[in-house]
Amino acid sequence: MVKMNFKTDKVNLNYSEEDNRIPIDPDKVKQFIAMIGGFLGAVYLALNASGISVEWLNPQKLNAWMNVLNTGIPIVFVLYGIWKNTFIFTNQSREQEKFLKQSGKK
């Protein structure tokens, strides 16, 4: 890729976007998603206080979805834990299990 510096009028023929890429921190992504969720919650509360309400968003429907989430999220965590702690899914994990057995750690 070619990049021109307009201040010096020089052209860089070996410019690469990958060299200047900022690494993405997963913790920052989580914080950004939480900020968006908080903003949407604040907008919803402000609209509700102004008398603008969403008819399809009633407590009975929210309670039903909360029950789904309250049972679904723990199941996902349990399945992830089982997947991470078993040695049957990939060749690398099978080799790791074999090494652990040979070294007497399993």
N, CA, C and O atoms as a GROMACS GRO file, in nm:
protein
  424
    1MET      N    1   0.084  -0.116   0.000
    1MET     CA    2   0.000   0.000   0.000
    1MET      C    3   0.090   0.124   0.000
    1MET      O    4   0.201   0.121   0.053
    2VAL      N    5   0.042   0.229  -0.058
    2VAL     CA    6   0.117   0.353  -0.069
    2VAL      C    7   0.053   0.456   0.023
    2VAL      O    8  -0.070   0.469   0.027
    3LYS      N    9   0.136   0.530   0.095
    3LYS     CA   10   0.086   0.637   0.182
    3LYS      C   11   0.168   0.762   0.156
    3LYS      O   12   0.290   0.758   0.147
    4MET      N   13   0.096   0.874   0.143
    4MET     CA   14   0.165   1.000   0.120
    4MET      C   15   0.152   1.089   0.242
    4MET      O   16   0.043   1.106   0.297
    5ASN      N   17   0.265   1.143   0.285
    5ASN     CA   18   0.266   1.238   0.394
    5ASN      C   19   0.254   1.378   0.334
    5ASN      O   20   0.347   1.424   0.266
    6PHE      N   21   0.142   1.444   0.357
    6PHE     CA   22   0.116   1.573   0.294
    6PHE      C   23   0.198   1.686   0.356
    6PHE      O   24   0.214   1.791   0.294
    7LYS      N   25   0.249   1.666   0.476
    7LYS     CA   26   0.331   1.771   0.537
    7LYS      C   27   0.469   1.778   0.474
    7LYS      O   28   0.525   1.886   0.456
    8THR      N   29   0.523   1.660   0.440
    8THR     CA   30   0.658   1.657   0.382
    8THR      C   31   0.657   1.627   0.233
    8THR      O   32   0.762   1.632   0.170
    9ASP      N   33   0.542   1.597   0.177
    9ASP     CA   34   0.526   1.561   0.035
    9ASP      C   35   0.610   1.440  -0.003
    9ASP      O   36   0.661   1.432  -0.114
   10LYS      N   37   0.625   1.346   0.091
   10LYS     CA   38   0.701   1.224   0.063
   10LYS      C   39   0.604   1.107   0.053
   10LYS      O   40   0.500   1.104   0.120
   11VAL      N   41   0.638   1.011  -0.030
   11VAL     CA   42   0.555   0.894  -0.050
   11VAL      C   43   0.626   0.774   0.011
   11VAL      O   44   0.744   0.750  -0.014
   12ASN      N   45   0.552   0.697   0.092
   12ASN     CA   46   0.605   0.576   0.153
   12ASN      C   47   0.546   0.457   0.077
   12ASN      O   48   0.427   0.429   0.088
   13LEU      N   49   0.630   0.387   0.000
   13LEU     CA   50   0.582   0.275  -0.080
   13LEU      C   51   0.569   0.146   0.000
   13LEU      O   52   0.503   0.053  -0.045
   14ASN      N   53   0.631   0.138   0.116
   14ASN     CA   54   0.628   0.018   0.198
   14ASN      C   55   0.535   0.031   0.318
   14ASN      O   56   0.554  -0.037   0.418
   15TYR      N   57   0.436   0.116   0.308
   15TYR     CA   58   0.344   0.139   0.420
   15TYR      C   59   0.252   0.020   0.436
   15TYR      O   60   0.202  -0.036   0.337
   16SER      N   61   0.229  -0.018   0.557
   16SER     CA   62   0.139  -0.128   0.587
   16SER      C   63   0.050  -0.090   0.704
   16SER      O   64   0.097  -0.040   0.806
   17GLU      N   65  -0.081  -0.114   0.688
   17GLU     CA   66  -0.176  -0.085   0.796
   17GLU      C   67  -0.149  -0.175   0.916
   17GLU      O   68  -0.176  -0.136   1.030
   18GLU      N   69  -0.098  -0.295   0.892
   18GLU     CA   70  -0.076  -0.389   1.001
   18GLU      C   71   0.033  -0.341   1.096
   18GLU      O   72   0.031  -0.375   1.214
   19ASP      N   73   0.127  -0.262   1.046
   19ASP     CA   74   0.232  -0.210   1.133
   19ASP      C   75   0.178  -0.108   1.232
   19ASP      O   76   0.230  -0.096   1.343
   20ASN      N   77   0.076  -0.035   1.193
   20ASN     CA   78   0.022   0.071   1.278
   20ASN      C   79  -0.106   0.029   1.350
   20ASN      O   80  -0.172   0.113   1.413
   21ARG      N   81  -0.142  -0.096   1.342
   21ARG     CA   82  -0.265  -0.145   1.403
   21ARG      C   83  -0.251  -0.149   1.555
   21ARG      O   84  -0.150  -0.195   1.608
   22ILE      N   85  -0.352  -0.100   1.623
   22ILE     CA   86  -0.354  -0.103   1.769
   22ILE      C   87  -0.415  -0.235   1.812
   22ILE      O   88  -0.522  -0.271   1.764
   23PRO      N   89  -0.349  -0.310   1.901
   23PRO     CA   90  -0.406  -0.438   1.944
   23PRO      C   91  -0.535  -0.416   2.022
   23PRO      O   92  -0.549  -0.320   2.098
   24ILE      N   93  -0.629  -0.506   2.002
   24ILE     CA   94  -0.759  -0.497   2.068
   24ILE      C   95  -0.753  -0.573   2.200
   24ILE      O   96  -0.721  -0.692   2.203
   25ASP      N   97  -0.784  -0.504   2.307
   25ASP     CA   98  -0.786  -0.563   2.440
   25ASP      C   99  -0.928  -0.614   2.468
   25ASP      O  100  -1.022  -0.535   2.465
   26PRO      N  101  -0.946  -0.746   2.495
   26PRO     CA  102  -1.081  -0.797   2.519
   26PRO      C  103  -1.151  -0.728   2.636
   26PRO      O  104  -1.273  -0.714   2.636
   27ASP      N  105  -1.075  -0.685   2.736
   27ASP     CA  106  -1.136  -0.616   2.849
   27ASP      C  107  -1.197  -0.483   2.806
   27ASP      O  108  -1.302  -0.444   2.856
   28LYS      N  109  -1.131  -0.414   2.713
   28LYS     CA  110  -1.184  -0.288   2.662
   28LYS      C  111  -1.312  -0.311   2.582
   28LYS      O  112  -1.404  -0.229   2.586
   29VAL      N  113  -1.318  -0.422   2.508
   29VAL     CA  114  -1.439  -0.455   2.433
   29VAL      C  115  -1.555  -0.477   2.529
   29VAL      O  116  -1.666  -0.429   2.505
   30LYS      N  117  -1.530  -0.550   2.638
   30LYS     CA  118  -1.635  -0.573   2.738
   30LYS      C  119  -1.682  -0.442   2.799
   30LYS      O  120  -1.802  -0.422   2.820
   31GLN      N  121  -1.587  -0.352   2.828
   31GLN     CA  122  -1.624  -0.223   2.885
   31GLN      C  123  -1.707  -0.141   2.786
   31GLN      O  124  -1.803  -0.074   2.826
   32PHE      N  125  -1.672  -0.147   2.659
   32PHE     CA  126  -1.745  -0.074   2.557
   32PHE      C  127  -1.888  -0.127   2.545
   32PHE      O  128  -1.982  -0.049   2.535
   33ILE      N  129  -1.904  -0.258   2.546
   33ILE     CA  130  -2.037  -0.319   2.538
   33ILE      C  131  -2.119  -0.282   2.660
   33ILE      O  132  -2.238  -0.254   2.648
   34ALA      N  133  -2.056  -0.281   2.777
   34ALA     CA  134  -2.127  -0.242   2.899
   34ALA      C  135  -2.170  -0.095   2.892
   34ALA      O  136  -2.279  -0.060   2.939
   35MET      N  137  -2.086  -0.010   2.834
   35MET     CA  138  -2.124   0.131   2.820
   35MET      C  139  -2.243   0.147   2.727
   35MET      O  140  -2.333   0.226   2.755
   36ILE      N  141  -2.246   0.072   2.618
   36ILE     CA  142  -2.360   0.079   2.526
   36ILE      C  143  -2.487   0.031   2.595
   36ILE      O  144  -2.593   0.092   2.582
   37GLY      N  145  -2.476  -0.080   2.669
   37GLY     CA  146  -2.592  -0.131   2.742
   37GLY      C  147  -2.642  -0.032   2.846
   37GLY      O  148  -2.763  -0.013   2.861
   38GLY      N  149  -2.550   0.031   2.917
   38GLY     CA  150  -2.589   0.132   3.015
   38GLY      C  151  -2.656   0.252   2.950
   38GLY      O  152  -2.752   0.306   3.004
   39PHE      N  153  -2.605   0.293   2.835
   39PHE     CA  154  -2.665   0.406   2.764
   39PHE      C  155  -2.806   0.371   2.717
   39PHE      O  156  -2.898   0.452   2.730
   40LEU      N  157  -2.824   0.250   2.661
   40LEU     CA  158  -2.957   0.210   2.617
   40LEU      C  159  -3.054   0.201   2.734
   40LEU      O  160  -3.171   0.237   2.720
   41GLY      N  161  -3.007   0.152   2.849
   41GLY     CA  162  -3.092   0.149   2.968
   41GLY      C  163  -3.131   0.289   3.013
   41GLY      O  164  -3.245   0.312   3.053
   42ALA      N  165  -3.035   0.382   3.006
   42ALA     CA  166  -3.066   0.520   3.045
   42ALA      C  167  -3.165   0.584   2.949
   42ALA      O  168  -3.254   0.657   2.991
   43VAL      N  169  -3.150   0.556   2.819
   43VAL     CA  170  -3.246   0.609   2.721
   43VAL      C  171  -3.385   0.553   2.747
   43VAL      O  172  -3.484   0.626   2.742
   44TYR      N  173  -3.392   0.424   2.775
   44TYR     CA  174  -3.522   0.361   2.803
   44TYR      C  175  -3.588   0.424   2.927
   44TYR      O  176  -3.707   0.453   2.926
   45LEU      N  177  -3.509   0.443   3.033
   45LEU     CA  178  -3.565   0.504   3.154
   45LEU      C  179  -3.608   0.648   3.129
   45LEU      O  180  -3.711   0.691   3.180
   46ALA      N  181  -3.531   0.723   3.051
   46ALA     CA  182  -3.568   0.861   3.020
   46ALA      C  183  -3.696   0.866   2.938
   46ALA      O  184  -3.782   0.951   2.962
   47LEU      N  185  -3.709   0.777   2.842
   47LEU     CA  186  -3.832   0.773   2.762
   47LEU      C  187  -3.951   0.732   2.847
   47LEU      O  188  -4.061   0.786   2.831
   48ASN      N  189  -3.930   0.637   2.937
   48ASN     CA  190  -4.038   0.594   3.026
   48ASN      C  191  -4.080   0.708   3.118
   48ASN      O  192  -4.200   0.727   3.141
   49ALA      N  193  -3.986   0.784   3.170
   49ALA     CA  194  -4.019   0.897   3.257
   49ALA      C  195  -4.090   1.007   3.180
   49ALA      O  196  -4.166   1.083   3.239
   50SER      N  197  -4.067   1.015   3.051
   50SER     CA  198  -4.133   1.117   2.969
   50SER      C  199  -4.272   1.074   2.925
   50SER      O  200  -4.343   1.150   2.859
   51GLY      N  201  -4.311   0.954   2.960
   51GLY     CA  202  -4.444   0.906   2.923
   51GLY      C  203  -4.445   0.825   2.795
   51GLY      O  204  -4.552   0.781   2.752
   52ILE      N  205  -4.331   0.804   2.736
   52ILE     CA  206  -4.323   0.722   2.615
   52ILE      C  207  -4.290   0.580   2.659
   52ILE      O  208  -4.184   0.554   2.716
   53SER      N  209  -4.380   0.488   2.632
   53SER     CA  210  -4.356   0.350   2.674
   53SER      C  211  -4.374   0.257   2.556
   53SER      O  212  -4.441   0.288   2.458
   54VAL      N  213  -4.311   0.144   2.568
   54VAL     CA  214  -4.320   0.041   2.465
   54VAL      C  215  -4.422  -0.061   2.513
   54VAL      O  216  -4.405  -0.122   2.619
   55GLU      N  217  -4.527  -0.080   2.436
   55GLU     CA  218  -4.638  -0.167   2.478
   55GLU      C  219  -4.596  -0.314   2.486
   55GLU      O  220  -4.643  -0.387   2.573
   56TRP      N  221  -4.510  -0.358   2.398
   56TRP     CA  222  -4.474  -0.499   2.395
   56TRP      C  223  -4.371  -0.534   2.502
   56TRP      O  224  -4.338  -0.652   2.518
   57LEU      N  225  -4.321  -0.435   2.575
   57LEU     CA  226  -4.221  -0.460   2.678
   57LEU      C  227  -4.290  -0.454   2.814
   57LEU      O  228  -4.275  -0.357   2.889
   58ASN      N  229  -4.367  -0.559   2.846
   58ASN     CA  230  -4.439  -0.560   2.973
   58ASN      C  231  -4.373  -0.657   3.072
   58ASN      O  232  -4.294  -0.741   3.030
   59PRO      N  233  -4.404  -0.645   3.200
   59PRO     CA  234  -4.335  -0.726   3.301
   59PRO      C  235  -4.351  -0.878   3.284
   59PRO      O  236  -4.258  -0.953   3.313
   60GLN      N  237  -4.468  -0.923   3.237
   60GLN     CA  238  -4.486  -1.068   3.220
   60GLN      C  239  -4.388  -1.123   3.116
   60GLN      O  240  -4.329  -1.229   3.137
   61LYS      N  241  -4.372  -1.052   3.006
   61LYS     CA  242  -4.279  -1.099   2.902
   61LYS      C  243  -4.134  -1.089   2.950
   61LYS      O  244  -4.052  -1.177   2.921
   62LEU      N  245  -4.102  -0.983   3.022
   62LEU     CA  246  -3.966  -0.970   3.074
   62LEU      C  247  -3.934  -1.079   3.175
   62LEU      O  248  -3.824  -1.134   3.174
   63ASN      N  249  -4.029  -1.112   3.262
   63ASN     CA  250  -4.007  -1.219   3.360
   63ASN      C  251  -3.984  -1.353   3.292
   63ASN      O  252  -3.901  -1.432   3.336
   64ALA      N  253  -4.057  -1.379   3.185
   64ALA     CA  254  -4.038  -1.505   3.112
   64ALA      C  255  -3.897  -1.512   3.054
   64ALA      O  256  -3.831  -1.616   3.062
   65TRP      N  257  -3.851  -1.402   2.995
   65TRP     CA  258  -3.716  -1.402   2.938
   65TRP      C  259  -3.609  -1.404   3.045
   65TRP      O  260  -3.502  -1.462   3.024
   66MET      N  261  -3.636  -1.344   3.160
   66MET     CA  262  -3.540  -1.351   3.270
   66MET      C  263  -3.526  -1.494   3.320
   66MET      O  264  -3.416  -1.537   3.356
   67ASN      N  265  -3.637  -1.569   3.322
   67ASN     CA  266  -3.629  -1.710   3.361
   67ASN      C  267  -3.544  -1.789   3.262
   67ASN      O  268  -3.465  -1.875   3.301
   68VAL      N  269  -3.560  -1.760   3.134
   68VAL     CA  270  -3.480  -1.828   3.032
   68VAL      C  271  -3.332  -1.796   3.053
   68VAL      O  272  -3.247  -1.886   3.050
   69LEU      N  273  -3.300  -1.668   3.074
   69LEU     CA  274  -3.161  -1.629   3.095
   69LEU      C  275  -3.105  -1.686   3.224
   69LEU      O  276  -2.989  -1.728   3.229
   70ASN      N  277  -3.185  -1.687   3.330
   70ASN     CA  278  -3.138  -1.739   3.460
   70ASN      C  279  -3.108  -1.888   3.456
   70ASN      O  280  -3.027  -1.936   3.535
   71THR      N  281  -3.171  -1.961   3.366
   71THR     CA  282  -3.137  -2.102   3.353
   71THR      C  283  -3.037  -2.127   3.242
   71THR      O  284  -2.957  -2.220   3.251
   72GLY      N  285  -3.040  -2.045   3.138
   72GLY     CA  286  -2.952  -2.067   3.023
   72GLY      C  287  -2.808  -2.029   3.047
   72GLY      O  288  -2.717  -2.100   3.004
   73ILE      N  289  -2.786  -1.918   3.116
   73ILE     CA  290  -2.648  -1.872   3.139
   73ILE      C  291  -2.568  -1.970   3.224
   73ILE      O  292  -2.454  -2.001   3.189
   74PRO      N  293  -2.622  -2.019   3.336
   74PRO     CA  294  -2.544  -2.120   3.411
   74PRO      C  295  -2.516  -2.247   3.331
   74PRO      O  296  -2.410  -2.308   3.346
   75ILE      N  297  -2.610  -2.287   3.247
   75ILE     CA  298  -2.587  -2.405   3.164
   75ILE      C  299  -2.470  -2.380   3.069
   75ILE      O  300  -2.386  -2.469   3.049
   76VAL      N  301  -2.463  -2.261   3.011
   76VAL     CA  302  -2.353  -2.228   2.921
   76VAL      C  303  -2.220  -2.232   2.995
   76VAL      O  304  -2.122  -2.285   2.943
   77PHE      N  305  -2.216  -2.176   3.119
   77PHE     CA  306  -2.093  -2.179   3.197
   77PHE      C  307  -2.051  -2.322   3.231
   77PHE      O  308  -1.933  -2.356   3.226
   78VAL      N  309  -2.147  -2.405   3.266
   78VAL     CA  310  -2.116  -2.545   3.299
   78VAL      C  311  -2.063  -2.618   3.176
   78VAL      O  312  -1.964  -2.691   3.184
   79LEU      N  313  -2.129  -2.599   3.061
   79LEU     CA  314  -2.082  -2.665   2.940
   79LEU      C  315  -1.944  -2.616   2.898
   79LEU      O  316  -1.863  -2.694   2.850
   80TYR      N  317  -1.916  -2.487   2.915
   80TYR     CA  318  -1.783  -2.434   2.884
   80TYR      C  319  -1.678  -2.496   2.977
   80TYR      O  320  -1.569  -2.532   2.933
   81GLY      N  321  -1.711  -2.507   3.105
   81GLY     CA  322  -1.619  -2.568   3.200
   81GLY      C  323  -1.591  -2.713   3.167
   81GLY      O  324  -1.477  -2.759   3.177
   82ILE      N  325  -1.695  -2.785   3.128
   82ILE     CA  326  -1.676  -2.925   3.090
   82ILE      C  327  -1.589  -2.933   2.965
   82ILE      O  328  -1.498  -3.016   2.958
   83TRP      N  329  -1.616  -2.847   2.868
   83TRP     CA  330  -1.538  -2.847   2.744
   83TRP      C  331  -1.391  -2.814   2.770
   83TRP      O  332  -1.303  -2.876   2.712
   84LYS      N  333  -1.365  -2.717   2.858
   84LYS     CA  334  -1.227  -2.678   2.885
   84LYS      C  335  -1.152  -2.782   2.969
   84LYS      O  336  -1.030  -2.790   2.960
   85ASN      N  337  -1.222  -2.859   3.049
   85ASN     CA  338  -1.156  -2.952   3.140
   85ASN      C  339  -1.157  -3.096   3.093
   85ASN      O  340  -1.117  -3.185   3.168
   86THR      N  341  -1.203  -3.120   2.973
   86THR     CA  342  -1.194  -3.256   2.919
   86THR      C  343  -1.092  -3.258   2.807
   86THR      O  344  -1.059  -3.155   2.749
   87PHE      N  345  -1.043  -3.375   2.779
   87PHE     CA  346  -0.935  -3.390   2.682
   87PHE      C  347  -0.979  -3.476   2.564
   87PHE      O  348  -0.902  -3.561   2.518
   88ILE      N  349  -1.101  -3.456   2.515
   88ILE     CA  350  -1.148  -3.542   2.407
   88ILE      C  351  -1.180  -3.467   2.279
   88ILE      O  352  -1.215  -3.530   2.179
   89PHE      N  353  -1.169  -3.336   2.278
   89PHE     CA  354  -1.220  -3.260   2.164
   89PHE      C  355  -1.117  -3.235   2.055
   89PHE      O  356  -1.152  -3.238   1.937
   90THR      N  357  -0.993  -3.209   2.089
   90THR     CA  358  -0.894  -3.178   1.986
   90THR      C  359  -0.772  -3.269   2.002
   90THR      O  360  -0.751  -3.328   2.108
   91ASN      N  361  -0.693  -3.279   1.896
   91ASN     CA  362  -0.571  -3.361   1.901
   91ASN      C  363  -0.472  -3.303   2.001
   91ASN      O  364  -0.404  -3.378   2.071
   92GLN      N  365  -0.465  -3.171   2.008
   92GLN     CA  366  -0.373  -3.107   2.103
   92GLN      C  367  -0.411  -3.142   2.247
   92GLN      O  368  -0.323  -3.165   2.330
   93SER      N  369  -0.539  -3.145   2.275
   93SER     CA  370  -0.580  -3.178   2.411
   93SER      C  371  -0.554  -3.325   2.443
   93SER      O  372  -0.523  -3.359   2.557
   94ARG      N  373  -0.567  -3.412   2.343
   94ARG     CA  374  -0.535  -3.554   2.366
   94ARG      C  375  -0.387  -3.573   2.395
   94ARG      O  376  -0.348  -3.652   2.481
   95GLU      N  377  -0.304  -3.499   2.321
   95GLU     CA  378  -0.160  -3.505   2.347
   95GLU      C  379  -0.127  -3.450   2.485
   95GLU      O  380  -0.040  -3.503   2.554
   96GLN      N  381  -0.196  -3.344   2.524
   96GLN     CA  382  -0.173  -3.287   2.657
   96GLN      C  383  -0.214  -3.387   2.765
   96GLN      O  384  -0.145  -3.399   2.866
   97GLU      N  385  -0.324  -3.458   2.744
   97GLU     CA  386  -0.367  -3.558   2.841
   97GLU      C  387  -0.265  -3.670   2.852
   97GLU      O  388  -0.235  -3.718   2.961
   98LYS      N  389  -0.211  -3.713   2.737
   98LYS     CA  390  -0.111  -3.818   2.737
   98LYS      C  391   0.014  -3.774   2.814
   98LYS      O  392   0.072  -3.852   2.890
   99PHE      N  393   0.056  -3.649   2.794
   99PHE     CA  394   0.172  -3.596   2.865
   99PHE      C  395   0.145  -3.589   3.015
   99PHE      O  396   0.232  -3.622   3.095
  100LEU      N  397   0.025  -3.547   3.054
  100LEU     CA  398  -0.009  -3.538   3.196
  100LEU      C  399  -0.009  -3.677   3.262
  100LEU      O  400   0.034  -3.692   3.376
  101LYS      N  401  -0.057  -3.776   3.188
  101LYS     CA  402  -0.057  -3.912   3.241
  101LYS      C  403   0.085  -3.964   3.256
  101LYS      O  404   0.117  -4.030   3.356
  102GLN      N  405   0.171  -3.937   3.159
  102GLN     CA  406   0.309  -3.983   3.164
  102GLN      C  407   0.387  -3.916   3.276
  102GLN      O  408   0.473  -3.978   3.339
  103SER      N  409   0.357  -3.790   3.302
  103SER     CA  410   0.431  -3.719   3.408
  103SER      C  411   0.368  -3.742   3.545
  103SER      O  412   0.419  -3.690   3.645
  104GLY      N  413   0.260  -3.818   3.552
  104GLY     CA  414   0.198  -3.851   3.680
  104GLY      C  415   0.114  -3.740   3.741
  104GLY      O  416   0.087  -3.742   3.861
  105LYS      N  417   0.073  -3.645   3.661
  105LYS     CA  418  -0.009  -3.534   3.711
  105LYS      C  419  -0.156  -3.556   3.690
  105LYS      O  420  -0.239  -3.475   3.731
  106LYS      N  421  -0.189  -3.667   3.624
  106LYS     CA  422  -0.332  -3.699   3.604
  106LYS      C  423  -0.358  -3.842   3.637
  106LYS      O  424  -0.471  -3.888   3.627
   0.00000   0.00000   0.00000
